[in-house]
Amino acid sequence: MAKSKNKLDKQGASTEGPAKKFKAQSSVSGNSGELLYGKPFYTWMLIGLGFIVLGFILMAGGNQAPNEWNADEIYSIRRTVIAPIVILIGLVIEIYAIFKK
């Protein structure tokens, strides 16, 4: 019986562990630890995320008592028009960042 290069346990599974296998695969693919996208991609993604968060902040707010109804505050231009537009701008920026070469 010749010894094999890989050590096997009683069930015939390799005992090398996933870390050794991962290193072998990454060295074959040429992965040197670089990011998939460059800095401009992540900058655009953060700008888009900032717009989306700003839109949700604009949509939130209002400190009313449970028995009080203030239609001017609930249906204000800021909440019904400006905030959704800002969120949509953020989504368009995200799409631009993804499709930009």
N, C-alpha and C positions, 0 to 999 in steps of 0.2 A: 504494500500500500504506500503510495507516494503521498507526501504531505502537500496539501494545496496551499496556495498563497494566502487565501482568506481563511480566517479561523471560523469554524462553524460550531454552534451549540448543539445540544442533543436533537432538536427538531430540524436541524439543517439550516437555520437562519444564520446570517453573518453576524459576528460579534464586533465588527469594526465600529459601529455606531454611525449615526447620521452626520456627525460633524466631519468625519473623514471623507465620507461620500460627497458632502457638499463642497468641500475644498477641492476635490477632484473635479467635480462638475464645473465649478466656477473658474478653475484654471483652464479648462478646456474651452469655455465660452469666451475667455479673454476679458472677463469682468475685472476691472482694476479699482473698483470702489467709486467710480464716478457716478454722478447723478444722471438720471435718464434725460432730464430737461435742464436747460441752462437757467441762469439767474433771471433773465427777463421773463421767462415763463412764470416763475414763482412770484415775481413782482406783480405781474398782471393778475395772477390768481388772488393775491392778497388785496389788491385794489378792488377787485370785483367783490370779494368777501366783505370788505369794508363798506361798500355801497349797500350790500344786502343787509348787513347788520344795522347800518344807519337808517335804512328804510323801515326795518322792524321797530327801531327805537322811535322813529317819527310816528309810527302807527300806534304805539303804546301810549300810555299816559292817561291822565284824568283821575282825579281823586273825588269821586262822588259818594255820597252816602247811599246805602242800599235803597232807601225810599225816595231818592231824588232822581229826577229825569231831566237832563239838560241836553236837549237835541242839538243845540248849537255846538256843544263840545264834542258830542259823539259823532255828528255828521259834519265836522269841520273840513275845510279844504285840505288841510294838512294831512288828515287821516284818510280821506277818501280819494284824493287825487295825487298829492305830492308823494306820499309814502309808497304807493304802488308803482309810480313812475320810477322812483329811486331804486326800488327792488328790481324792476325790469332792466334798468340800466346796468345794475350789478350783474344780472344774469347774462346780458349781452356781452359784457366785459369778460365774464367767465368763458363763454362760448368762443369769443375772439382769442383768448389765451390758449384754449385747447387746440383750435384749428390753425393758429399762427405757426409758421415754420421757423 
